[in-house]
Amino acid sequence: MNALADLQADFQTFLLDGNARMLGRVTGTAKISAEQRLAIYYDAYRLRLLEALASNYPVLRAWLGEDEFENIGIAYVSAHPSRHFSIRWFGHLLPEFLATAQPWCEKSSLAEMAALEWALSEAFDAEDGTVIGIEDMAAIPASAWPDMRLQFHPSAQRLDLRWNVPILWKAINQNLDAGKTAASCRGETSATPSAGKKQHGDTPAVAEVPALMEHEHPQAWLVWRQDLKTWFRSLSVDEAWALDAAMTGENFAAICEGLCEWIDAQNVALHAAGLMKQWITDGIVSDIDFRKQ
């Protein structure tokens, strides 16, 4: 390793682990010691990661409060240093971290809120993909329907959540947007533009944040992007099963067979077709392959 690469490696190790080897490479002065000089970079690196985490999880931060979110952030930075060249992806393991790390794992709603917020973020940033219309579905000959397999838009994701975090997220996010709009009306600036289209002088609506509630059984949810907006909606048990099956490549005939657990055989094909129509309307179906495999 050449001298420059060696220096860079030592500096990176210091930023990540606080390795003292770098101390011998820095010269102190009468005004500031070598330790203090290095501490500036050490602290700035962590503050930037905490800032990125807050940017990726604004609703979780608002829900927990700044102090508790910072405690989580400090622990997360220590457990999961940034490994991606883009800081945009810092925090992708936060749901898993909150589900396993003490004391936060004792409140499973935290991991679920983080999972929902990250899924929405991923849906927004997912690559563009084609979407088909109802007319494409109608054009498929009846003889080919049993072999139909759907291909889904890259933004489409499935979550199972035991807590009512989606409605909490919606209310908190609305209040965050209302706060940004109010700041704009006062002539203040905001780093993130409001998603709303309020005019100056409008009174921002404030949503009442519902109480946290745990469902008896996990609830199925779909997260996706349509028309440059992110969406989520709950799914019935049968729709969740059918969507999961379709996403793993099952054909229409197999999906109909599986749906017979909830729908009588006489009506199951019509029901399955209705689910497909809904997914196409949602904008999560990119293509239909009806070739035999």
C-alpha positions in Angstrom: 0.0 0.0 0.0 1.4 3.4 -0.9 1.7 6.3 1.5 -1.4 8.1 0.4 -3.6 5.0 0.4 -2.2 4.1 3.9 -3.1 7.5 5.2 -6.6 7.3 3.7 -7.1 3.9 5.3 -6.0 5.1 8.7 -8.3 8.1 8.5 -11.3 6.0 7.5 -10.5 3.5 10.3 -10.4 6.5 12.7 -13.7 7.9 11.6 -15.4 4.5 11.9 -13.7 3.1 15.0 -11.8 5.9 16.6 -8.5 4.0 16.0 -5.7 5.9 17.8 -3.1 5.2 15.0 -4.3 8.3 13.2 -3.3 10.5 16.1 0.4 10.2 15.2 -0.3 11.5 11.7 -1.8 14.8 12.9 0.1 17.8 14.3 -1.3 19.9 17.1 -0.8 23.6 17.7 -0.8 25.8 20.7 -4.5 26.6 20.1 -5.8 23.2 19.2 -4.4 19.7 20.0 -4.2 16.8 17.5 -6.9 15.1 19.5 -9.2 18.1 19.1 -8.5 18.4 15.4 -9.4 14.8 14.8 -12.5 15.0 17.1 -13.9 17.7 14.7 -13.9 15.2 11.9 -15.0 12.3 14.1 -18.0 14.2 15.4 -18.9 15.8 12.1 -19.0 12.4 10.4 -21.5 11.1 13.0 -23.6 14.2 12.9 -23.9 13.9 9.2 -25.1 10.3 9.5 -27.6 11.3 12.1 -28.8 14.1 9.8 -29.2 11.5 7.0 -31.1 9.2 9.3 -33.5 11.9 10.3 -34.0 12.8 6.6 -34.9 9.2 5.8 -37.2 8.8 8.8 -38.9 12.1 9.4 -42.2 10.6 10.7 -40.4 8.2 13.1 -38.3 11.2 14.4 -41.4 13.3 14.9 -43.2 10.4 16.7 -40.4 9.6 19.0 -39.1 13.1 19.6 -35.6 14.5 18.9 -33.9 13.2 22.0 -35.0 9.5 21.7 -34.5 9.5 17.9 -30.9 10.8 18.5 -30.3 8.0 21.1 -31.5 5.4 18.5 -29.3 7.1 15.8 -26.2 7.1 17.9 -26.6 3.4 18.7 -27.5 2.6 15.0 -24.4 4.5 13.7 -22.2 2.4 16.0 -23.8 -0.9 15.1 -24.2 -0.2 11.3 -21.6 2.2 9.9 -22.4 3.5 6.4 -21.4 0.9 3.7 -22.9 2.5 0.6 -21.3 5.2 -1.5 -24.6 7.2 -1.4 -25.7 8.4 2.0 -29.3 8.2 0.6 -29.3 4.5 1.6 -28.0 5.0 5.1 -30.6 3.6 7.5 -31.9 0.6 5.4 -31.2 -1.7 8.4 -33.0 0.5 11.0 -36.2 -1.6 11.0 -34.1 -4.7 11.7 -32.1 -2.9 14.3 -35.1 -1.7 16.2 -36.6 -5.2 16.1 -33.5 -6.7 17.8 -31.7 -4.0 19.8 -32.5 -3.3 23.4 -34.4 -1.5 24.7 -36.3 -0.6 21.5 -37.0 -4.2 20.5 -39.5 -4.3 23.5 -41.7 -1.9 21.5 -42.3 -3.7 18.2 -44.3 -0.8 16.9 -41.0 1.2 16.4 -39.6 -1.4 14.0 -42.9 -1.5 12.1 -43.1 2.3 11.8 -39.5 2.3 10.5 -40.3 -0.5 8.1 -43.3 1.4 6.7 -41.4 4.6 6.3 -38.5 2.9 4.6 -40.8 1.0 2.3 -42.5 4.3 1.2 -39.0 5.9 0.7 -38.0 2.9 -1.5 -41.2 3.0 -3.4 -40.6 6.7 -4.2 -37.0 6.1 -5.4 -37.7 2.8 -7.2 -36.8 2.7 -10.9 -39.4 3.6 -13.4 -41.3 0.8 -15.0 -44.1 0.4 -17.5 -47.6 -0.2 -16.4 -50.4 -1.8 -18.3 -54.1 -0.9 -18.5 -57.4 -2.8 -18.2 -57.5 -3.0 -22.0 -54.3 -5.1 -22.0 -55.9 -7.5 -19.6 -59.1 -7.6 -21.7 -57.1 -8.4 -24.9 -55.8 -11.7 -23.6 -57.7 -14.7 -25.1 -59.8 -16.7 -22.6 -57.8 -19.8 -23.5 -54.6 -18.2 -22.2 -55.9 -17.0 -18.8 -54.9 -20.2 -16.8 -51.3 -19.6 -17.8 -51.2 -15.8 -17.0 -48.4 -14.6 -14.8 -48.1 -11.0 -13.8 -44.9 -8.9 -13.7 -45.0 -6.1 -11.1 -43.8 -2.5 -11.0 -40.4 -2.1 -9.1 -42.1 0.1 -6.5 -44.6 -2.5 -5.4 -43.9 -3.9 -1.9 -45.8 -5.9 0.7 -45.8 -5.5 4.5 -47.5 -7.3 7.3 -48.0 -5.0 10.3 -49.4 -5.9 13.7 -49.7 -2.2 14.9 -51.8 0.6 13.4 -48.7 2.5 12.3 -50.0 3.3 8.8 -52.8 5.6 10.2 -50.3 7.1 12.7 -47.8 7.7 9.9 -50.5 9.4 7.8 -51.6 11.8 10.6 -48.0 12.6 11.7 -46.9 13.2 8.1 -49.9 15.5 7.5 -48.9 17.5 10.5 -45.3 17.7 9.3 -46.6 19.0 6.0 -48.9 21.4 7.7 -45.9 22.8 9.7 -43.9 23.3 6.6 -46.8 25.1 4.9 -47.3 27.3 8.0 -43.6 28.2 7.9 -43.9 29.0 4.2 -46.9 31.3 4.9 -44.8 33.1 7.6 -42.1 33.6 5.0 -39.8 31.1 6.6 -37.7 28.6 4.6 -37.8 24.8 4.7 -35.2 22.4 3.5 -38.0 20.1 2.2 -40.9 21.5 0.1 -44.4 20.7 1.3 -46.2 18.0 -0.6 -49.4 20.0 -0.4 -50.6 22.7 -2.8 -51.8 25.3 -0.3 -51.7 28.9 -1.2 -50.2 31.5 1.1 -52.6 32.6 3.7 -54.4 29.1 4.0 -54.6 27.7 7.4 -52.8 24.3 7.5 -55.0 21.4 8.6 -53.8 19.6 11.8 -54.6 15.9 12.1 -55.3 14.3 15.4 -52.8 11.5 15.9 -54.7 8.3 16.9 -53.7 6.2 19.8 -51.3 3.3 19.1 -53.2 0.1 18.8 -52.2 -3.5 18.3 -54.3 -5.8 16.1 -55.1 -9.3 17.1 -53.5 -10.5 13.9 -51.0 -8.9 11.5 -52.6 -6.7 8.9 -51.5 -6.9 5.2 -50.5 -3.8 3.4 -49.4 -2.8 -0.1 -47.0 0.1 -0.7 -46.3 1.5 -4.2 -45.8 4.5 -6.3 -48.2 5.8 -8.9 -48.1 9.1 -10.8 -45.1 10.2 -8.8 -46.9 9.8 -5.5 -46.4 7.0 -2.9 -49.5 5.1 -1.7 -50.4 2.4 0.7 -53.6 0.5 1.4 -54.7 -2.4 3.5 -55.4 -5.8 1.9 -57.9 -8.5 2.8 -56.5 -11.9 3.8 -57.4 -13.4 0.4 -56.0 -10.5 -1.6 -52.8 -10.5 0.4 -52.4 -14.2 -0.3 -53.2 -13.8 -4.0 -50.8 -10.9 -4.4 -48.0 -12.7 -2.6 -48.6 -15.7 -4.9 -48.6 -13.5 -8.0 -45.5 -11.8 -7.0 -43.7 -15.1 -6.6 -44.7 -16.1 -10.2 -47.8 -18.3 -9.7 -50.1 -18.4 -12.7 -53.8 -17.5 -12.7 -54.9 -21.1 -12.4 -52.8 -21.7 -9.3 -54.0 -18.4 -7.7 -57.6 -19.4 -8.3 -57.0 -22.8 -6.7 -55.4 -21.2 -3.7 -58.2 -18.6 -3.4 -60.7 -21.5 -2.9 -59.8 -21.4 0.7 -61.9 -18.2 1.0 -64.0 -18.1 -2.2 -66.3 -20.8 -3.5 -65.2 -22.5 -6.7 -68.0 -21.2 -8.7 -67.0 -17.6 -8.2 -63.3 -17.9 -7.7 -62.2 -17.1 -11.2 -64.3 -13.9 -11.3 -63.0 -12.9 -7.9 -59.3 -13.4 -9.0 -59.9 -11.4 -12.1 -61.3 -8.6 -10.0 -58.2 -8.6 -7.9 -56.0 -8.4 -11.0 -58.1 -5.5 -12.3 -57.6 -3.7 -9.0 -53.8 -4.2 -9.2 -53.8 -2.9 -12.7 -55.9 0.1 -11.6 -53.4 0.7 -8.8 -50.6 0.8 -11.4 -48.5 -2.0 -10.0 -48.7 -4.4 -12.9 -46.0 -3.9 -15.6 -46.8 -6.8 -17.9 -48.8 -10.0 -18.3 -47.0 -13.1 -19.6 -49.4 -15.8 -20.8 -46.9 -18.2 -22.3 -47.0 -21.8 -21.0 -44.0 -22.7 -18.8 
